[in-house]
Amino acid sequence: MRMNKKALLAAGLLAGAAAMTGCAAEMRPAATPTPQAAQQATAEPATAQPAAEATQSPEAGAEDESGAPIHLLVDGKEADEGALAEGDALLLPLRETAELLGWTADSSQTEEEGGVKRIIALEKEGSRITVSWTVSDNTAKGITWQKDGLLIPVDTRLTTIGETVYVPAAFFEEAMEVSVLREDKAVAVHTPKPKDTPPMQAEGTGETG
């Protein structure tokens, strides 16, 4: 009878120890991340932001570069103002190009009801070219140009940047009879050389029989 009691007591102690081990396993606290791991986890999402913003910067730079002036030579002389490219059109500074070609330039403006009327008059060796337009709401309207009282048959368009007025290269080709050549990184305006006059042949005297 004593042996049975000891056996029962031993069995009870083993069962109690097993129960306490199970409870200890269930009550074990979960592992908490270290401060370094927490910092790394919060820093990872922020790396995705700058990539989206960087895609907009090249476009602004391309716009600034597209309006850069082109090196301009007029009869071998370097112009202070360069040529401009607007789409398929090549524009040259009106006053400076004309003066380098030997034309004198005079400008005037008058206040009118529809805006400010501006006129640039060019003269050389008895010929007179006038370019006139009206500025209204920062827009050029009513553009006309004439040479010796006749309209110049060129598309009338102009662009003003600051005080510089630009007109198509075709204007100079038609009104001043010059050639405009565009190379890789420069524009050259040339006045054609006068053609040599062939010498007059003396009339021969023929003998009559």
C-alpha positions in Angstrom: 0.0 0.0 0.0 2.9 2.4 0.8 4.5 1.6 -2.6 1.3 2.5 -4.4 1.2 5.9 -2.6 4.8 6.6 -3.5 4.2 5.7 -7.1 1.1 7.9 -7.3 3.0 10.8 -5.7 5.9 10.4 -8.2 3.4 10.3 -11.1 1.7 13.5 -9.8 5.0 15.4 -9.6 6.0 14.4 -13.1 2.6 15.5 -14.4 2.9 18.8 -12.6 6.3 19.5 -14.0 5.1 18.8 -17.5 2.2 21.2 -17.1 4.5 24.0 -15.9 6.9 23.5 -18.8 4.0 23.8 -21.3 2.7 27.0 -19.6 6.2 28.4 -19.8 6.4 27.7 -23.5 3.0 29.4 -24.1 3.9 32.5 -22.0 7.3 33.1 -23.7 7.3 36.7 -24.9 7.6 37.4 -28.7 10.9 38.8 -29.9 11.0 42.6 -30.4 13.0 44.1 -33.2 16.2 46.0 -32.4 16.3 49.8 -33.0 18.6 49.2 -36.0 16.1 46.9 -37.6 13.2 49.3 -36.9 15.2 52.2 -38.5 15.9 50.1 -41.7 12.3 49.1 -42.0 11.1 52.7 -42.0 13.8 54.0 -44.3 13.2 51.5 -47.2 9.9 53.1 -48.5 11.4 56.6 -48.8 13.8 55.5 -51.6 11.0 55.3 -54.2 10.2 59.1 -54.1 13.2 60.8 -55.9 13.0 58.5 -59.0 9.6 59.9 -60.0 10.7 63.5 -59.6 13.9 63.2 -61.7 11.9 62.4 -64.9 10.7 66.0 -65.1 14.1 67.8 -65.1 15.4 66.8 -68.6 12.3 68.4 -70.3 13.0 71.8 -68.8 16.6 71.7 -69.9 15.6 70.7 -73.5 13.3 73.7 -73.8 16.0 76.1 -72.7 18.4 74.6 -75.3 16.0 74.6 -78.2 15.9 78.5 -78.3 19.7 79.0 -78.3 20.9 81.5 -80.9 22.9 80.2 -83.9 26.2 81.7 -84.8 25.7 84.3 -87.6 28.2 85.6 -90.2 27.3 88.4 -92.6 29.7 88.9 -95.4 32.4 87.4 -93.2 31.6 89.6 -90.3 30.4 88.1 -87.0 27.0 89.4 -85.8 26.4 90.2 -82.1 22.9 88.7 -82.4 22.6 85.2 -83.5 20.1 83.6 -85.8 17.1 81.7 -84.5 15.3 78.5 -85.6 11.5 78.4 -85.1 10.2 75.1 -86.3 11.2 74.9 -90.0 11.8 78.7 -90.3 15.2 80.4 -89.9 15.0 83.9 -88.5 17.7 86.6 -88.7 18.0 89.9 -86.7 16.5 92.5 -89.0 18.4 95.7 -88.1 21.9 94.2 -87.4 21.9 91.9 -90.5 20.8 94.9 -92.7 23.5 97.2 -91.3 26.2 94.5 -91.8 25.0 94.3 -95.5 25.6 98.1 -95.9 22.0 99.3 -95.3 21.3 102.2 -92.9 18.5 101.6 -90.4 16.1 104.0 -88.7 13.3 103.1 -86.4 10.2 104.9 -85.1 7.0 104.2 -83.3 3.7 106.0 -82.8 0.8 105.5 -80.4 -2.4 104.5 -82.1 -5.9 103.5 -80.9 -5.2 99.8 -81.6 -1.8 99.8 -80.0 1.7 101.0 -80.9 2.8 101.1 -84.5 6.5 100.4 -85.2 8.4 101.1 -88.4 12.0 100.1 -89.3 13.2 101.9 -92.5 16.3 100.6 -94.4 18.0 102.5 -97.1 20.9 101.8 -99.5 22.0 103.2 -102.8 18.6 104.9 -103.5 16.5 101.8 -102.4 14.2 101.9 -99.4 12.7 99.0 -97.5 10.1 99.5 -94.8 9.0 97.0 -92.2 5.9 98.1 -90.2 3.7 96.4 -87.7 1.4 97.1 -84.7 2.0 95.8 -81.2 -1.2 95.1 -79.3 -1.4 92.9 -76.2 2.2 91.9 -76.8 1.3 90.5 -80.2 2.5 91.8 -83.6 -0.4 92.5 -86.0 -0.8 94.1 -89.4 2.8 93.2 -90.5 3.7 94.7 -93.9 7.0 95.2 -95.7 7.7 97.0 -98.9 10.7 97.8 -101.1 10.5 100.9 -103.2 6.7 101.0 -102.8 6.1 97.3 -103.8 5.2 94.5 -101.4 7.9 92.0 -100.8 6.5 88.5 -101.7 7.5 86.7 -98.5 5.5 85.4 -95.6 5.1 88.3 -93.2 6.1 87.1 -89.8 8.4 88.5 -87.1 9.5 87.7 -83.6 10.7 90.3 -81.1 13.1 89.3 -78.3 13.8 92.3 -76.1 14.7 95.1 -78.5 15.8 92.8 -81.3 13.4 92.1 -84.2 13.8 88.9 -86.1 12.4 88.2 -89.6 12.6 85.2 -91.9 15.9 84.6 -93.8 13.8 84.6 -97.0 13.1 88.3 -96.4 16.8 89.1 -97.0 17.0 86.8 -99.9 14.1 88.5 -101.7 14.5 92.1 -100.6 18.3 92.4 -100.6 19.2 89.6 -103.1 21.6 87.8 -100.8 22.2 84.1 -100.2 21.6 82.6 -96.8 23.3 79.2 -96.1 22.8 77.2 -93.0 25.6 74.9 -92.0 26.0 72.6 -89.0 26.5 75.2 -86.3 26.4 78.6 -88.1 24.4 80.7 -90.6 26.3 82.6 -93.4 24.8 85.5 -95.3 26.6 86.4 -98.5 26.2 89.3 -101.0 26.7 87.9 -104.5 29.7 89.3 -106.3 28.8 91.5 -109.3 29.2 89.6 -112.5 32.0 90.6 -114.8 30.9 92.6 -117.7 32.2 91.0 -120.9 34.4 93.3 -122.9 32.8 95.0 -125.9 34.0 93.7 -129.2 35.2 96.3 -131.7 33.4 96.3 -134.9 35.7 95.0 -137.7 36.0 96.8 -141.0 35.4 94.6 -143.9 36.8 95.1 -147.3 34.5 95.6 -150.2 35.4 94.1 -153.5 
